[in-house]
Amino acid sequence: MKLDKNTKVLIQGLGKDGTFQARRSIEYGTNVVACVHPKREGTLFDENIPYFETVKDAVSKTNANVGVIYVPAAFAMDAIIEQIDAKLEIVVCITEGIPIHDMIKVKNYIKDKNTTLIGPNCPGLIFPKLKIKIGIIPSNICKEGKVGVVSRSGTLTYEAISQIGEVGLGQSICIGIGGDPIHGTSFVDVLEFFERDSNTDSIVLIGEIGGTKEQEAAEYIKNKISKPVVFSIAGTTAPKGKRMGHAGAVISGKMGLAAEKIKALKDAGAHHASDPSRIGETLKTII
Amino acid sequence: MSVIKIVRISLMNLHEYQSRNLLNHYNVLFPLGKVGSSPEEIYDISEEFFGKVVVKAQIHSGGRGKAGGVKLCNTSEEAKVFAKQILGRKIVTNQTDSDGVIVEKLLVTEITDIQKEFYLSIIIDPDFESPVLILSSEGGMDIETVAEETPEKIIKLQFDPILGTKPYELRKTIRSLNLPKESQSDFINLILNLYKAFLETDSTLIEINPLVLDNKNKLIPLDCKINIDDDSFFRQKEIFKLRDKNQENPIETRAKDFDLAYVKLDQGNVGCLVNGAGLAMATMDVTTKSGCFPANFLDVGGSTDKEKIKEAFRILVSDKNVKFLLVNLFAGIARADLIAEGIVEAAKEASFNLPIIVSMRGTNSEKGFSILKNSNLDIHIAKNLGNAAELLTNLSKDSINK
């Protein structure tokens, strides 16, 4: 995954939310070079950014290398596939509510391609140093710094970012990987990126109940991560068997329990923020 | 990994009789039977089978056998008496909440003799990122218990997203079950038919438990359960017409109609209005830790508008246990000013005067705060989640002291 001064962003899906968020990204300083809409070819978004009918057209005319998707769930699989086919390096899918059978197809299709998929059902990413915002993370809470943030939950990503700011620190890159049971980039992929990234000195990881992705992250931290990691697991008090909003967040079987995840991460040497309001505080104690 | 995680990700469940009808289209055949909703009807159906029948309550829950929802009858009169007892009543099982679910329909089927029982299901396994087949010789049992206690009795087979099943693999697996030859190909065909149904109906679970081998070596699925991916609504409209709202918690149904996620909790007096599942859970963790317990929480999701917020507010305060309202929002795709307007309007409508603790950050949060401050509501503004929990603890202490 590469983000730098040459990152050129393409936006697909400019309805009410997409338009609002596109404007916030542009205001922040993101280099948005193209918009894709099947019926607006030849016109300009906000009198400035050209519309294209297809992603391939947009890429060949503008050299966009990163795509973001806001299209409705029913059409989101097609949009992801279209962006993969146009060989975008990173595809960020914000859309929530994509059928799980569609995501099985997407994951199978992307396997041998060079595209990194982030999401779906995620807030995207933000890179304060270069003022790149791809997705919906509010930029007003971000500050340039050295803490890398990765989270399954959108709003909890913001919570972590804002707590980092409250203790006087800033963020290198923040990435929300999404709350669906089947998603693109995993905790491990992002951890690997943070370990290599010279802008990142420490890592905040926000997990939640359900699944075993936090245990995979723990294993990776134990073996491959030299930078300090602070973590919090949401849902420690959630009753068993209730679906807690996120489709992925259902405790079912022992592995999904918060206690199992906390133990695995602690054993891997990560620092536990005892509740989600103490992320900043915990980070401060180790820096 | 030997442990099984059946992630039940759907809220859209089908009744057994609906699942049977659906699977009939895929050549999956069940014991003969009919559904009825009055004791007289149940009597008449039983007569067709000379009184030797199984009568099964149609509810959205497993564990109904143990809860008294299934009866083996020897005469039609017996079936009628059972129907009289159970129709219109609520059944509480180990999978329902304490209110239970209502029985409005009964399925009457012929009796099957049982030589051997199996468990068979297709689910989506997030670790494999594909559907998997789960098979066990321990039919009729709760599969999660089997997985925990005797994991060696469970066979797990991954479906390839393109190939589906690999016939050689399937043949080998079925051979290991030591079935009579003629039943082996029936077993394979059953799995292929179920998989076709699984894909075409956007299922997240198709479970046949038990699948039995009768004395004539015929394979017969006795019970089945189907869950459909809620997110497939846009292309599975026919199946969603089968939704039985009477089986759902009425408040959850109301929330769902407004595209809100509502979770009712068993204890507590704090109504929580949040956006995002992660923040909802975090809010619950932090308030619980500070000694206050949520009564419920309502997730208004990413994209939200004033009407949705108003409905969310109405739903939250309709819970009589709610003594405080905690609003914890981090606006990303949502906008704090619209949320604030919604809260103020809904509170006015409902003449709501209980304390509201508000933590609201992100897009347009300043505007949102000024809207709230200028209202006449009992608003307590928290600067972050930890602070919100503190305010809540103080307020609840005050109210106890009063």
Chai-1 contact restraints between the chains, C-beta under 6 A:
chainA,res_idxA,chainB,res_idxB,connection_type,confidence,min_distance_angstrom,max_distance_angstrom,comment,restraint_id
A,D17,B,S303,contact,1.0,0.0,6.0,A-B,restraint_1
A,D17,B,I333,contact,1.0,0.0,6.0,A-B,restraint_2
A,A74,B,F234,contact,1.0,0.0,6.0,A-B,restraint_3
A,G97,B,D231,contact,1.0,0.0,6.0,A-B,restraint_4
A,P99,B,D202,contact,1.0,0.0,6.0,A-B,restraint_5
A,P99,B,D229,contact,1.0,0.0,6.0,A-B,restraint_6
A,P99,B,D231,contact,1.0,0.0,6.0,A-B,restraint_7
A,P99,B,S232,contact,1.0,0.0,6.0,A-B,restraint_8
A,I100,B,I124,contact,1.0,0.0,6.0,A-B,restraint_9
A,I100,B,D229,contact,1.0,0.0,6.0,A-B,restraint_10
A,H101,B,D202,contact,1.0,0.0,6.0,A-B,restraint_11
A,I104,B,S130,contact,1.0,0.0,6.0,A-B,restraint_12
A,I104,B,P161,contact,1.0,0.0,6.0,A-B,restraint_13
A,K107,B,E129,contact,1.0,0.0,6.0,A-B,restraint_14
A,N108,B,P161,contact,1.0,0.0,6.0,A-B,restraint_15
A,P123,B,G332,contact,1.0,0.0,6.0,A-B,restraint_16
A,I136,B,G332,contact,1.0,0.0,6.0,A-B,restraint_17
A,I136,B,I333,contact,1.0,0.0,6.0,A-B,restraint_18
A,P138,B,G332,contact,1.0,0.0,6.0,A-B,restraint_19
A,P138,B,G362,contact,1.0,0.0,6.0,A-B,restraint_20
A,P138,B,T363,contact,1.0,0.0,6.0,A-B,restraint_21
A,S153,B,G276,contact,1.0,0.0,6.0,A-B,restraint_22
A,S153,B,G278,contact,1.0,0.0,6.0,A-B,restraint_23
A,G154,B,G276,contact,1.0,0.0,6.0,A-B,restraint_24
A,G154,B,G332,contact,1.0,0.0,6.0,A-B,restraint_25
A,T155,B,N275,contact,1.0,0.0,6.0,A-B,restraint_26
A,T155,B,G276,contact,1.0,0.0,6.0,A-B,restraint_27
A,T155,B,G278,contact,1.0,0.0,6.0,A-B,restraint_28
A,T155,B,L279,contact,1.0,0.0,6.0,A-B,restraint_29
A,T155,B,F330,contact,1.0,0.0,6.0,A-B,restraint_30
A,L156,B,G278,contact,1.0,0.0,6.0,A-B,restraint_31
A,L156,B,L279,contact,1.0,0.0,6.0,A-B,restraint_32
A,L156,B,A282,contact,1.0,0.0,6.0,A-B,restraint_33
A,Y158,B,F330,contact,1.0,0.0,6.0,A-B,restraint_34
A,Y158,B,G362,contact,1.0,0.0,6.0,A-B,restraint_35
A,G179,B,A277,contact,1.0,0.0,6.0,A-B,restraint_36
A,P181,B,P126,contact,1.0,0.0,6.0,A-B,restraint_37
A,I182,B,P126,contact,1.0,0.0,6.0,A-B,restraint_38
A,I182,B,E129,contact,1.0,0.0,6.0,A-B,restraint_39
A,E208,B,G278,contact,1.0,0.0,6.0,A-B,restraint_40
A,G211,B,P126,contact,1.0,0.0,6.0,A-B,restraint_41
A,A234,B,G278,contact,1.0,0.0,6.0,A-B,restraint_42
A,A234,B,M281,contact,1.0,0.0,6.0,A-B,restraint_43
A,A234,B,A282,contact,1.0,0.0,6.0,A-B,restraint_44
A,G235,B,M281,contact,1.0,0.0,6.0,A-B,restraint_45
A,T236,B,D285,contact,1.0,0.0,6.0,A-B,restraint_46
A,T237,B,M284,contact,1.0,0.0,6.0,A-B,restraint_47
A,T237,B,D285,contact,1.0,0.0,6.0,A-B,restraint_48
A,T237,B,T288,contact,1.0,0.0,6.0,A-B,restraint_49
A,A238,B,M281,contact,1.0,0.0,6.0,A-B,restraint_50
A,K242,B,V263,contact,1.0,0.0,6.0,A-B,restraint_51
A,M244,B,A277,contact,1.0,0.0,6.0,A-B,restraint_52
A,M244,B,M281,contact,1.0,0.0,6.0,A-B,restraint_53
A,G245,B,A261,contact,1.0,0.0,6.0,A-B,restraint_54
A,G245,B,A277,contact,1.0,0.0,6.0,A-B,restraint_55
A,G245,B,A280,contact,1.0,0.0,6.0,A-B,restraint_56
A,G245,B,D299,contact,1.0,0.0,6.0,A-B,restraint_57
A,H246,B,A277,contact,1.0,0.0,6.0,A-B,restraint_58
A,A247,B,I9,contact,1.0,0.0,6.0,A-B,restraint_59
A,A249,B,A277,contact,1.0,0.0,6.0,A-B,restraint_60
A,V250,B,V7,contact,1.0,0.0,6.0,A-B,restraint_61
A,S252,B,K5,contact,1.0,0.0,6.0,A-B,restraint_62
A,S252,B,I6,contact,1.0,0.0,6.0,A-B,restraint_63
A,S252,B,V7,contact,1.0,0.0,6.0,A-B,restraint_64
A,G253,B,V3,contact,1.0,0.0,6.0,A-B,restraint_65
A,G253,B,K5,contact,1.0,0.0,6.0,A-B,restraint_66
A,D275,B,D285,contact,1.0,0.0,6.0,A-B,restraint_67
A,D275,B,V286,contact,1.0,0.0,6.0,A-B,restraint_68
A,D275,B,K289,contact,1.0,0.0,6.0,A-B,restraint_69
A,P276,B,A282,contact,1.0,0.0,6.0,A-B,restraint_70
A,P276,B,D285,contact,1.0,0.0,6.0,A-B,restraint_71
A,S277,B,V286,contact,1.0,0.0,6.0,A-B,restraint_72
A,S277,B,L385,contact,1.0,0.0,6.0,A-B,restraint_73
A,S277,B,G386,contact,1.0,0.0,6.0,A-B,restraint_74
